Amino acid sequence: MTDHWHKSSHSGGNGGNCVEIKEGVATAVRDTRNRELCRLEFSAGEWAITLHALTL
């Protein structure tokens, strides 16, 4: 996994619900307000299923 986090393209620019994504062998997701607390990690298959479920 790379060390580069980027803001999700679906995060608003108003400081509201923002998440950052780190892509690589696994995809990691974290809250921009609580970067140090934790992150969720998904395998490629899990990430594909998650994105599909969010777009239904």
ZADO-1210 file (C-alpha; in nm, 4 decimals, padded with zeros to 6 digits):
<atoms>
<atom x="00.0000" y="00.0000" z="00.0000" code="MET" pos="1"/>
<atom x="00.1309" y="00.3439" z="-00.0828" code="THR" pos="2"/>
<atom x="00.1719" y="00.6138" z="00.1816" code="ASP" pos="3"/>
<atom x="-00.0412" y="00.8571" z="-00.0172" code="HIS" pos="4"/>
<atom x="-00.3873" y="00.9372" z="00.1211" code="TRP" pos="5"/>
<atom x="-00.6269" y="01.1392" z="-00.0935" code="HIS" pos="6"/>
<atom x="-00.9641" y="01.2921" z="-00.0233" code="LYS" pos="7"/>
<atom x="-01.2562" y="01.0974" z="-00.1619" code="SER" pos="8"/>
<atom x="-01.4110" y="01.2529" z="-00.4705" code="SER" pos="9"/>
<atom x="-01.7488" y="01.2189" z="-00.2958" code="HIS" pos="10"/>
<atom x="-01.6440" y="01.4190" z="00.0114" code="SER" pos="11"/>
<atom x="-01.7940" y="01.7632" z="00.0306" code="GLY" pos="12"/>
<atom x="-01.5789" y="02.0731" z="00.0389" code="GLY" pos="13"/>
<atom x="-01.7680" y="02.2237" z="00.3318" code="ASN" pos="14"/>
<atom x="-01.5827" y="02.0427" z="00.6122" code="GLY" pos="15"/>
<atom x="-01.8667" y="01.7981" z="00.6679" code="GLY" pos="16"/>
<atom x="-01.8496" y="01.4233" z="00.6087" code="ASN" pos="17"/>
<atom x="-01.5017" y="01.3815" z="00.4636" code="CYS" pos="18"/>
<atom x="-01.3057" y="01.0628" z="00.4182" code="VAL" pos="19"/>
<atom x="-00.9604" y="00.9916" z="00.2808" code="GLU" pos="20"/>
<atom x="-00.8667" y="00.6879" z="00.0756" code="ILE" pos="21"/>
<atom x="-00.5342" y="00.5058" z="00.0405" code="LYS" pos="22"/>
<atom x="-00.5191" y="00.2628" z="-00.2495" code="GLU" pos="23"/>
<atom x="-00.2860" y="-00.0290" z="-00.3058" code="GLY" pos="24"/>
<atom x="-00.3146" y="-00.4056" z="-00.2591" code="VAL" pos="25"/>
<atom x="-00.5811" y="-00.3161" z="-00.0032" code="ALA" pos="26"/>
<atom x="-00.7885" y="00.0023" z="00.0134" code="THR" pos="27"/>
<atom x="-00.7921" y="00.1928" z="00.3418" code="ALA" pos="28"/>
<atom x="-01.0526" y="00.4520" z="00.4418" code="VAL" pos="29"/>
<atom x="-01.0307" y="00.6984" z="00.7318" code="ARG" pos="30"/>
<atom x="-01.2248" y="00.9928" z="00.8706" code="ASP" pos="31"/>
<atom x="-01.0441" y="01.3237" z="00.8105" code="THR" pos="32"/>
<atom x="-01.1526" y="01.4516" z="01.1515" code="ARG" pos="33"/>
<atom x="-01.0054" y="01.1506" z="01.3353" code="ASN" pos="34"/>
<atom x="-00.7102" y="01.0404" z="01.1237" code="ARG" pos="35"/>
<atom x="-00.5181" y="00.8910" z="01.4141" code="GLU" pos="36"/>
<atom x="-00.8030" y="00.6892" z="01.5681" code="LEU" pos="37"/>
<atom x="-00.8477" y="00.4111" z="01.3149" code="CYS" pos="38"/>
<atom x="-00.9048" y="00.3141" z="00.9556" code="ARG" pos="39"/>
<atom x="-01.1006" y="00.0511" z="00.7694" code="LEU" pos="40"/>
<atom x="-00.9139" y="-00.1734" z="00.5268" code="GLU" pos="41"/>
<atom x="-01.0737" y="-00.3629" z="00.2390" code="PHE" pos="42"/>
<atom x="-00.9371" y="-00.6229" z="-00.0023" code="SER" pos="43"/>
<atom x="-00.9948" y="-00.5483" z="-00.3716" code="ALA" pos="44"/>
<atom x="-01.3051" y="-00.7703" z="-00.3760" code="GLY" pos="45"/>
<atom x="-01.4465" y="-00.6236" z="-00.0548" code="GLU" pos="46"/>
<atom x="-01.3890" y="-00.2701" z="-00.1842" code="TRP" pos="47"/>
<atom x="-01.5678" y="-00.3464" z="-00.5129" code="ALA" pos="48"/>
<atom x="-01.8671" y="-00.4889" z="-00.3228" code="ILE" pos="49"/>
<atom x="-01.8716" y="-00.1879" z="-00.0867" code="THR" pos="50"/>
<atom x="-01.8695" y="00.0621" z="-00.3736" code="LEU" pos="51"/>
<atom x="-02.1405" y="-00.1301" z="-00.5552" code="HIS" pos="52"/>
<atom x="-02.3588" y="-00.1385" z="-00.2420" code="ALA" pos="53"/>
<atom x="-02.3142" y="00.2365" z="-00.1886" code="LEU" pos="54"/>
<atom x="-02.4303" y="00.3161" z="-00.5413" code="THR" pos="55"/>
<atom x="-02.7563" y="00.1156" z="-00.5281" code="LEU" pos="56"/>
</atoms>
